[in-house]
């Protein structure tokens, strides 16, 4: 029997039980969506990290300037 053929009797496959290929395809699709979501979140977090690094550098410069003004 090819994957596209249906079983001839209900005894071979229960009516509401999905076949192995369907379960695997659904699982792969779910994992793909999860991976895409994590990749998107990772990109967002990397952008946030770069912004924070720039902010830290600016704040460090201000601290140095303030220390120089006090001297």
MIZA-346106 format. One line per 5 residues: their letters; for each residue x, y, z of N, C-alpha, C, O, CB. Coordinates in Angstrom, 3 decimals. Atoms other than C-alpha are relative to their C-alpha. Glycine has a CB too. Example, Ala and Ser with C-alpha at 12.3 -4.5 7.8 and 13.67 -1.06 7.14 Angstrom:
as) 0.890,-1.190,0.000,12.300,-4.500,7.800,0.900,1.200,0.000,1.936,1.181,0.665,-0.992,0.027,1.246; -0.820,-1.190,-0.060,13.670,-1.060,7.140,-0.770,1.090,0.730,-0.261,2.198,0.899,0.414,0.462,-1.415
***
This chain:
xxxxx) 0.842,-1.176,0.000,0.000,0.000,0.000,0.891,1.244,0.000,1.834,1.329,0.787,-0.960,-0.005,1.222; -0.765,-1.237,0.058,1.368,3.436,-0.926,-0.530,0.949,1.066,-1.640,0.762,1.565,-0.080,0.647,-1.416; 0.429,-0.928,-1.052,1.210,6.354,1.554,-1.315,0.718,-0.305,-2.007,1.155,0.614,1.072,1.022,0.231; 1.233,-0.715,0.334,-1.689,7.912,-0.375,-1.227,-0.900,0.024,-2.353,-0.404,0.044,0.129,0.638,-1.362; 1.133,0.921,-0.027,-3.853,4.786,-0.325,-0.556,-0.113,1.407,0.189,-0.041,2.384,0.411,-1.382,-0.521
xxxxx) 0.661,0.192,-1.276,-6.372,4.305,2.460,-0.117,-1.494,0.272,-0.270,-2.277,-0.665,-1.394,0.681,0.016; 0.192,1.418,-0.305,-6.612,0.982,4.309,-1.413,-0.432,-0.381,-2.355,0.358,-0.317,0.263,-0.279,1.499; 1.281,0.503,0.481,-9.438,-1.218,3.051,-0.967,-0.330,1.130,-2.182,-0.318,0.932,0.219,-1.222,-0.848; 0.900,0.321,-1.105,-10.774,-2.162,6.464,0.362,0.822,1.216,1.515,1.214,1.396,0.048,-1.497,0.334; -0.215,-0.757,-1.220,-11.198,-0.322,9.742,0.872,-0.742,0.979,1.418,-0.123,1.893,-1.308,0.334,0.642
xxxxx) -0.807,0.789,-0.920,-9.365,-3.147,11.492,1.477,0.317,-0.167,2.246,0.155,0.781,-0.247,-1.490,-0.214; -1.401,-0.312,0.232,-6.074,-2.076,9.928,0.418,1.300,0.678,1.552,1.427,1.140,0.271,0.085,-1.483; -0.307,-1.288,-0.613,-6.268,1.480,11.280,-1.259,0.547,0.648,-2.281,0.690,-0.023,0.564,1.002,-1.044; 1.180,-0.568,-0.643,-8.656,2.904,13.859,-0.430,1.289,-0.685,0.402,2.000,-1.250,0.272,0.257,1.481; 0.592,-1.121,0.724,-10.955,5.617,12.494,0.624,1.345,0.378,0.926,2.143,-0.509,-1.488,0.043,0.255
xxxxx) -0.467,-1.315,-0.429,-9.665,8.547,14.580,1.474,0.041,0.382,1.957,1.081,0.830,-0.814,0.458,1.156; -1.424,0.033,-0.335,-6.066,7.492,15.138,0.819,0.396,-1.224,0.746,-0.269,-2.257,0.420,-1.408,0.509; -0.799,-0.409,1.167,-3.651,9.400,12.854,1.125,-1.000,-0.270,1.614,-1.673,0.637,0.591,1.412,0.217; -1.094,0.913,0.339,-1.040,7.408,10.984,1.344,0.620,0.399,1.419,1.806,0.722,-0.015,-0.333,-1.520; -1.328,-0.415,-0.440,2.661,7.649,11.798,0.506,1.200,-0.782,1.068,2.130,-0.202,0.977,-1.148,-0.133
xxxxx) -0.484,-1.108,0.831,3.459,9.943,8.891,-0.664,1.314,0.396,0.000,2.348,0.461,-0.258,-0.291,-1.486; 0.724,-1.210,-0.395,0.766,12.435,9.946,0.536,0.540,1.319,0.745,1.745,1.462,-1.506,-0.283,0.117; -0.532,-0.415,-1.295,2.055,12.509,13.513,1.380,0.624,-0.171,1.667,1.662,0.423,0.068,-1.196,0.969; -1.355,-0.518,0.214,5.640,13.032,12.327,-0.015,1.339,-0.726,0.754,2.239,-0.387,0.829,-1.006,-0.791; 0.103,-1.259,0.748,4.655,15.764,9.859,-0.469,1.119,0.927,0.080,2.220,0.908,-0.973,-0.150,-1.204
xxxxx) 0.501,-1.013,-0.935,2.670,17.610,12.530,1.079,0.378,1.011,1.249,1.553,1.334,-1.260,-0.511,0.733; -1.081,-0.277,-0.947,5.551,17.278,14.979,1.095,0.838,-0.627,1.605,1.766,0.001,0.586,-1.295,0.525; -1.027,-0.764,0.702,8.041,18.564,12.418,-0.459,1.437,-0.238,0.322,2.376,-0.080,0.349,-0.674,-1.334; 0.541,-1.349,0.204,5.781,21.519,11.598,0.022,0.799,1.297,0.381,1.977,1.295,-1.434,-0.072,-0.547; -0.014,-0.681,-1.291,5.437,22.368,15.289,1.420,0.390,0.394,1.651,1.490,0.895,-0.623,-0.890,1.082
xxxxx) -1.392,-0.293,-0.330,9.196,22.149,15.788,0.555,1.117,-0.883,1.347,1.938,-0.421,0.857,-1.260,-0.145; -0.443,-1.055,0.913,9.785,24.353,12.743,-0.510,1.354,0.466,0.235,2.334,0.470,-0.479,-0.284,-1.434; 0.569,-1.257,-0.499,7.428,27.022,14.104,0.708,0.443,1.273,0.997,1.627,1.447,-1.511,-0.153,0.260; -0.702,-0.330,-1.245,9.115,26.853,17.507,1.402,0.520,-0.291,1.851,1.482,0.333,0.073,-1.231,0.922; -1.350,-0.420,0.372,12.552,27.172,15.912,-0.025,1.408,-0.602,0.830,2.236,-0.289,0.623,-1.002,-0.999
xxxxx) 0.136,-1.333,0.593,11.411,30.178,13.857,-0.256,1.055,1.072,0.314,2.145,1.030,-1.136,0.012,-1.031; 0.303,-0.939,-1.083,9.992,31.838,16.970,1.247,0.270,0.838,1.514,1.416,1.201,-1.135,-0.548,0.893; -1.225,-0.175,-0.777,13.223,31.244,18.892,1.046,0.798,-0.764,1.767,1.603,-0.175,0.570,-1.351,0.391; -0.955,-0.765,0.818,15.308,32.591,16.011,-0.371,1.479,-0.003,0.498,2.346,0.094,0.039,-0.545,-1.453; 0.475,-1.383,-0.016,13.175,35.732,15.913,0.279,0.651,1.363,0.741,1.790,1.436,-1.514,0.054,-0.323
xxxxx) -0.246,-0.520,-1.338,13.414,36.168,19.676,1.498,0.228,0.215,1.891,1.220,0.829,-0.558,-0.966,1.066; -1.447,-0.137,-0.127,17.183,35.633,19.524,0.492,1.253,-0.723,1.349,1.971,-0.207,0.707,-1.245,-0.554; -0.393,-1.193,0.748,17.539,38.338,16.882,-0.391,1.262,0.770,0.380,2.219,0.838,-0.651,0.001,-1.403; 0.457,-1.146,-0.792,15.497,40.741,19.018,0.897,0.209,1.217,1.272,1.338,1.531,-1.461,-0.199,0.448; -0.869,-0.105,-1.175,17.601,39.974,22.084,1.395,0.498,-0.376,1.996,1.276,0.363,0.102,-1.354,0.704
xxxxx) -1.315,-0.477,0.444,20.823,40.506,20.128,-0.023,1.500,-0.283,0.937,2.204,0.030,0.451,-0.762,-1.256; 0.131,-1.447,0.237,19.573,43.946,19.015,-0.048,0.745,1.330,0.577,1.794,1.483,-1.274,0.310,-0.838; 0.078,-0.629,-1.323,18.701,44.772,22.632,1.373,0.047,0.668,1.723,1.041,1.303,-0.994,-0.757,0.895; -1.344,0.051,-0.590,22.185,43.703,23.747,0.875,1.088,-0.599,1.605,1.767,0.124,0.646,-1.387,-0.218; -0.817,-1.035,0.651,23.810,45.998,21.182,-0.403,1.390,0.484,0.459,2.238,0.714,-0.138,-0.086,-1.536
xxxxx) 0.465,-1.299,-0.516,21.645,48.926,22.338,0.516,0.228,1.414,0.943,1.330,1.757,-1.545,0.077,-0.019; -0.470,-0.122,-1.384,22.589,48.227,25.956,1.497,0.257,0.052,1.960,1.029,0.891,-0.339,-1.262,0.793; -1.448,-0.236,0.035,26.297,48.088,25.092,0.289,1.464,-0.321,1.174,2.072,0.281,0.680,-0.923,-1.041; -0.192,-1.410,0.359,26.029,51.528,23.462,-0.383,0.909,1.159,0.291,1.904,1.427,-0.826,0.359,-1.245; 0.435,-0.807,-1.139,24.127,52.897,26.444,1.027,-0.055,1.126,1.312,0.966,1.751,-1.369,-0.479,0.508
xxxxx) -1.036,0.151,-1.025,26.742,51.527,28.855,1.207,0.868,-0.345,1.767,1.540,0.521,0.424,-1.486,0.138; -1.158,-0.805,0.428,29.497,53.181,26.826,-0.279,1.490,0.232,0.594,2.213,0.712,0.329,-0.261,-1.505; 0.355,-1.418,-0.211,27.660,56.547,26.935,0.011,0.338,1.487,0.516,1.385,1.891,-1.395,0.313,-0.605; 0.041,-0.256,-1.436,27.066,56.242,30.669,1.396,-0.002,0.616,1.677,0.786,1.520,-0.872,-1.036,0.690; -1.377,0.012,-0.496,30.712,55.350,31.299,0.709,1.306,-0.352,1.482,1.833,0.447,0.774,-1.199,-0.581
xxxxx) -0.595,-1.284,0.401,31.753,58.452,29.357,-0.482,1.119,0.915,0.299,1.982,1.316,-0.346,0.328,-1.471; 0.547,-1.031,-0.886,29.435,60.585,31.484,0.615,-0.086,1.395,0.899,0.938,2.016,-1.527,-0.130,0.091; -0.615,0.170,-1.317,30.870,59.115,34.685,1.408,0.572,-0.011,1.803,1.263,0.927,0.025,-1.490,0.411; -1.374,-0.512,0.117,34.405,59.920,33.515,-0.021,1.524,-0.062,0.785,2.188,0.589,0.706,-0.585,-1.258; 0.113,-1.460,0.118,33.348,63.455,32.549,-0.347,0.618,1.348,0.223,1.640,1.731,-1.065,0.382,-1.051
xxxxx) 0.392,-0.524,-1.312,31.681,63.985,35.925,1.159,-0.051,0.989,1.329,0.866,1.793,-1.190,-0.787,0.553; -1.154,0.117,-0.894,34.793,62.751,37.753,1.028,1.079,-0.327,1.637,1.651,0.577,0.641,-1.406,-0.111; -0.955,-1.016,0.415,36.970,65.127,35.724,-0.459,1.378,0.440,0.366,2.204,0.833,0.195,-0.035,-1.512; 0.538,-1.293,-0.404,34.673,68.065,36.512,0.194,0.222,1.494,0.396,1.361,1.915,-1.484,0.101,-0.364; -0.135,-0.107,-1.443,34.947,67.367,40.247,1.452,0.254,0.417,1.699,0.794,1.496,-0.521,-1.266,0.665
x) -1.423,-0.141,-0.343,38.760,67.388,40.181,0.512,1.386,-0.178,1.688,1.646,0.073,0.823,-0.919,-0.817
***
